Amino acid sequence: MKVAKSSLASLRNALSSWGVSLVPVRTRPIKILRWSRPPPDYFILNPNGACADRIAAGGGVVWDNRCKLMAAFHSFYSSGTNNLAESRALLDGLSLCWDIGIDRIAVRVDSKLVASWFHCIGDIPWSLARWWSKIREVTQVLDVIVAHVYMELNTPADFMATMGIQTSSDQIFQTDFPSHLLGLARLDRLGIPYVRNR
């Protein structure tokens, strides 16, 4: 069956006569994302905040350069905003790294604001100033690099932050990790890609 070039124009005219308008749809390119190694001798910290009905929590994971889980945590912050949860999760993750003897850290956050604030770009709200003062204090004794990543690459940290909301508790794991977290870590270690189309 042959389709004439004028067919599309004829279809448009017919739809227009019936009062139906065509709206062009812009499609975004699909991105394939995978876990990537940190610089040599660095560990990765993925922190994340969660907020539901003004209840805030945070969580995160610490990996070595072979994508092996070293530690994970979730923290409950009670009331707060998403930016508070993201900031406090960063502080908790950095403090955890220091406590377990990790001092070279590649932080990967899915909050562009947190990454910007870390690099002194933009004004930190006064309500978060004390947390950022503590972040600056702990990073004085650490070698830290911070980069923004898409949220798909922060899925394990998002899982831990959600656990903080669901359990309303604080917990640190260095062994006996939650089974779902181990599954997410295995997918990352195998190089299974995340697909981003937004």
Residue pairs with C-beta under 8 A, 6 or more apart in sequence:
12 22
15 21
15 22
28 197
28 198
30 195
30 196
30 197
31 150
31 195
31 196
31 197
32 193
32 194
32 195
32 196
33 150
33 152
33 153
33 193
33 194
33 195
33 196
34 188
34 191
34 192
34 193
34 194
35 67
35 153
35 188
35 189
35 191
37 65
37 66
37 67
38 44
38 63
38 65
38 106
39 106
39 145
40 65
41 65
41 104
42 65
42 104
42 105
42 106
42 143
42 145
43 62
43 63
43 64
43 65
43 70
43 97
43 102
43 104
43 105
43 106
44 62
44 63
44 64
44 65
44 105
44 106
44 107
44 108
45 60
45 61
45 62
45 93
45 94
45 97
45 105
45 106
45 107
45 108
46 60
46 61
46 63
46 93
46 107
46 108
46 109
46 149
46 153
46 154
46 156
46 157
47 58
47 59
47 60
47 86
47 89
47 90
47 92
47 93
47 107
47 109
47 157
48 58
48 59
48 60
48 86
48 89
48 109
48 110
48 154
48 157
48 158
48 160
48 161
49 56
49 57
49 58
49 82
49 83
49 84
49 85
49 86
49 87
49 88
49 89
49 111
49 161
50 56
50 57
50 58
50 59
50 82
50 85
50 158
50 161
50 162
50 164
50 165
51 57
51 80
51 81
51 82
51 84
51 85
52 165
54 79
54 80
54 81
55 78
55 79
55 80
55 165
56 77
56 78
56 79
56 80
56 81
56 82
56 84
56 85
56 88
57 74
57 75
57 76
57 77
57 85
57 161
57 162
57 163
57 164
57 165
57 168
58 74
58 75
58 77
58 85
58 86
58 88
58 89
58 92
58 161
58 164
59 72
59 73
59 74
59 75
59 89
59 157
59 158
59 159
59 160
59 161
59 162
59 163
59 164
60 72
60 73
60 89
60 92
60 93
60 96
60 157
60 160
60 161
61 69
61 71
61 72
61 156
61 157
61 160
61 181
61 185
62 69
62 70
62 71
62 72
62 93
62 96
62 97
62 100
62 102
63 69
63 70
63 185
64 70
66 189
67 185
67 188
67 189
68 185
68 189
69 177
69 181
69 182
69 185
70 100
70 102
70 174
71 96
71 97
71 100
71 172
71 173
71 174
72 156
72 160
72 172
72 173
72 177
72 178
72 181
73 92
73 93
73 96
73 160
73 170
73 171
73 172
73 173
74 160
74 161
74 163
74 164
74 167
74 169
74 170
74 171
75 88
75 89
75 92
75 164
75 170
76 164
76 165
76 167
76 168
76 169
76 170
77 84
77 85
77 88
77 164
80 88
83 111
83 113
83 114
83 125
83 128
84 127
84 128
84 131
85 161
86 109
86 111
86 113
86 114
87 114
87 117
87 128
87 131
87 132
87 135
88 131
89 157
89 161
90 107
90 109
90 114
90 118
90 135
91 131
91 134
91 135
91 138
93 107
94 105
94 107
94 135
94 138
94 139
94 142
94 144
95 138
96 172
97 103
97 105
97 142
98 138
98 141
98 142
100 174
103 141
103 142
103 143
104 142
104 143
105 142
105 143
105 144
105 145
106 145
106 147
107 118
107 144
107 145
107 146
107 147
108 146
108 147
108 148
108 149
108 153
108 154
109 115
109 146
109 147
109 148
109 149
109 154
110 148
110 149
110 150
110 151
110 153
110 154
110 158
111 148
112 148
113 122
114 146
115 146
115 147
115 148
116 122
117 124
117 132
118 135
118 146
119 146
124 132
150 194
150 196
151 158
152 194
152 195
152 196
153 194
155 184
155 194
156 181
156 184
156 185
156 188
159 178
159 180
159 181
159 184
160 181
163 171
163 178
164 170
173 181
177 185
